[in-house]
Amino acid sequence: MLSGRPGLMITAGQMRAARMPLGIDQRQLADMSGLSVPTIQRMEASDTVVRGNVDSLMKLINALDRAGIELIGEGAASTGQGRGIRLKGKATPADRSR
């Protein structure tokens, strides 16, 4: 589930990034979570925190959890094991290109 976050919060960036180590596309994530492809596309197109009804968010988060993905909330410690990445802070696009 979401490490360090009592609420159901997942960002669009976390969603896209979660698919990468699993090697899955949006259609496969939709199948895993029981959601439609347009719903997954809409969620991933969000600017920041994914908006959706609680049932859809639970299905998505539970599917990622079953697949072995640990979602880490802002400022939370990871309780899992294994390798991973975390964005250090809020960098501007100019900072990222250096």
N, C-alpha and C positions, 0 to 999 in steps of 0.2 A: 504494500500500500504506500501511501505518501508518508515518507519518513519526516517526522517533526511537524506535521501539519494535521491538525484535527479536522479541518474542513476539506471539502472536495475541491482541490485546486490543482489544475494542470495547465501549463502554458502550451501554446501551439508549438513553440520550439522544442519543448520536452516531448511532445507527441511525435514530431518528425524525427527527433533524435532517437527516440525509443525504438523506432522501426529499424534503424540502421544496424545495430548489433544482431538483431534477429534476422536480418536479410529479407524483410517482408515489405510488400507494397501496401498501398491503401486498401486494395481489394482484400488482401489477406487479413489485414487488421480488422476490416469490417466483418469478415467471416468469423474471426476469432472472438469478436466482441458481440456478435449478433446485431450489429448496427448496419445501416445502409452505407454504400460508398459515398453518396452525396452528403450524408451526415458526417462521415470522417473528413471529407474534403472541406466542408463548412467549418468544422472544428479546427482543422489545420490552417485554415485561412484567417483565423482570428489574429488580431494585433498582439494581444498579450494573453491573459488568462482565458481559457476556453470557456465559452458560455454554452449551456445546454441544460436540459432537464436533469434532475438528480439521477433518474433511472439510467439515462444514457451515459452520464459520467461514471456511474458505478460500474456499468458493463465494460466501459473502456478501461478504467483503472484496474478492475479485477482481471480482465483479459491480459493486460500487460504484466500484472503481478504473477499470474499463472505461468506466463512465458519466461519469468525470471527477471523482469525489469523492476528495479527499485527507483521510484520517483522521489527525489530529494527536494524538500521545500526550501525556500529562501532562508539561509542562515542555519539550517538544520544539519546535524551530523548524520553521516551514513551509518546505518547499523549493519549493513550487509558486508559481505566479503567479496573480493574480486577487484578487478581493475575497473576504472571509470574515469570520467572527466567531470569537471565542474567549471563554469564560467566564473572567473575571479571577481568580476565587478561589472559595472555598466560601462562598456567601452563604446565610443562613438564609431561610426563607420570609418572615419579618418584614422582613428587609433588602430583599427583592425587591419588596415592596409599597409601598415609600417612593418 
